[in-house]
Amino acid sequence: MEARKSDNGKMGTVDWEQLRALALGLGLPRVEETTSWGQPTIKAHGKLWVFWSPAEDCPVLKTIPGERDLLIEGAADVFFVTPHYQRHDLVLIRKNAFDPEWTKRYLQKTWEWMAPKRFLKKWKEEQADRN
């Protein structure tokens, strides 16, 4: 779960449009743009997956239960949580420490974790058949 420099060694800033393009660019099924509390969000499998916190002005990602604290402990300069998000499986990313390659991998991982098991099994079989 290390979230340091990406494979190309670059970390930088991000805004909602870049984050949105990155998430949608993964081309994963059952992903949709929507709004939540009047803010643009992206859902996977009908559940909140990624959005922008207007209060913190940074990306927010769904996490797998138990991983948020590990992410923060491993890279507090990158990840954090505020009291508002504490009770949810969400992690905030400092927008000036954004690693697009790590984010792509983590979004894929959480997308798979969020998927209904039968759907995921079928999707993985279809992906294997394509390769």
C-alpha positions in Angstrom: 0.0 0.0 0.0 3.0 2.3 -0.3 1.9 5.6 -1.8 5.1 7.3 -2.7 6.3 8.3 -6.1 4.7 6.6 -9.1 6.5 4.4 -11.5 7.7 7.5 -13.4 8.7 9.2 -10.1 6.2 12.0 -10.4 3.9 13.3 -7.8 2.1 16.5 -8.3 -1.1 18.5 -8.0 -4.5 17.4 -9.1 -8.0 19.0 -9.5 -11.4 17.4 -9.9 -11.4 17.3 -13.7 -8.0 15.5 -13.7 -9.2 13.1 -11.0 -12.5 12.5 -12.8 -10.7 11.8 -16.1 -8.3 9.4 -14.4 -11.1 7.4 -12.7 -13.3 7.3 -15.8 -10.3 6.6 -18.0 -9.9 3.2 -16.3 -12.8 2.1 -18.4 -14.3 -0.1 -15.7 -17.9 -1.2 -16.0 -20.6 -0.2 -13.5 -19.0 3.2 -13.0 -21.2 6.3 -13.2 -20.9 10.0 -12.7 -23.5 11.4 -10.3 -23.9 14.0 -7.6 -24.0 13.6 -3.8 -24.8 16.4 -1.5 -24.8 18.7 -4.6 -21.2 17.7 -5.5 -20.0 15.7 -8.5 -19.0 12.2 -7.5 -18.2 8.9 -9.2 -19.9 5.7 -8.1 -18.8 2.2 -8.7 -21.4 -0.6 -8.4 -23.9 2.0 -7.2 -21.7 3.1 -4.2 -19.5 6.1 -3.6 -16.1 5.5 -5.1 -14.3 8.8 -5.6 -15.1 12.5 -5.2 -13.7 15.9 -4.4 -14.0 17.4 -0.9 -15.1 21.0 -1.3 -14.3 21.7 2.3 -10.8 20.3 2.2 -10.2 21.0 -1.6 -8.8 17.6 -2.2 -9.6 14.1 -3.6 -11.4 11.6 -1.5 -11.3 7.8 -2.2 -13.2 4.9 -0.9 -11.0 2.5 1.0 -11.2 -1.1 1.9 -12.0 -1.4 5.6 -8.9 -1.3 7.7 -6.6 0.2 5.1 -7.1 3.9 5.7 -5.1 3.9 8.9 -2.3 1.9 7.2 -2.2 4.4 4.4 -2.1 7.4 6.8 0.5 5.7 9.0 2.7 4.9 6.0 2.4 8.3 4.3 0.9 11.0 6.5 2.4 13.6 4.1 0.1 12.2 1.4 -3.0 10.8 3.2 -5.2 12.2 5.9 -8.7 12.1 7.4 -10.8 14.7 9.1 -13.5 14.2 11.7 -16.2 14.6 9.1 -14.9 11.5 7.2 -13.7 9.6 10.2 -16.7 7.3 10.5 -16.6 6.3 6.8 -14.1 4.1 4.9 -12.7 7.1 3.0 -9.3 8.6 2.8 -8.3 12.1 1.7 -5.3 12.8 -0.5 -3.3 16.0 -0.3 -3.8 17.5 -3.7 -0.1 18.6 -4.0 1.1 15.0 -3.2 -1.1 13.2 -5.8 0.4 10.2 -7.5 -1.7 9.2 -10.5 -0.2 5.8 -11.0 -0.8 4.8 -7.4 -4.3 6.2 -7.6 -5.1 4.2 -10.7 -4.0 1.0 -9.0 -5.9 1.8 -5.8 -9.1 2.7 -7.6 -8.9 -0.6 -9.5 -8.4 -2.4 -6.2 -11.3 -0.8 -4.5 -13.5 -1.2 -7.5 -12.8 -4.9 -7.4 -13.5 -5.0 -3.6 -16.8 -3.2 -4.1 -18.0 -5.4 -6.9 -20.6 -8.1 -6.3 -18.6 -11.4 -6.2 -20.5 -13.1 -9.1 -20.1 -10.0 -11.3 -16.4 -9.8 -10.5 -15.8 -13.5 -11.2 -17.6 -13.2 -14.6 -15.8 -9.9 -15.4 -12.4 -11.4 -14.6 -13.1 -14.4 -16.8 -14.1 -12.1 -19.7 -10.8 -10.2 -19.2 -8.8 -13.4 -19.2 -10.5 -14.5 -22.4 -9.6 -11.2 -24.1 -5.9 -11.7 -23.3 
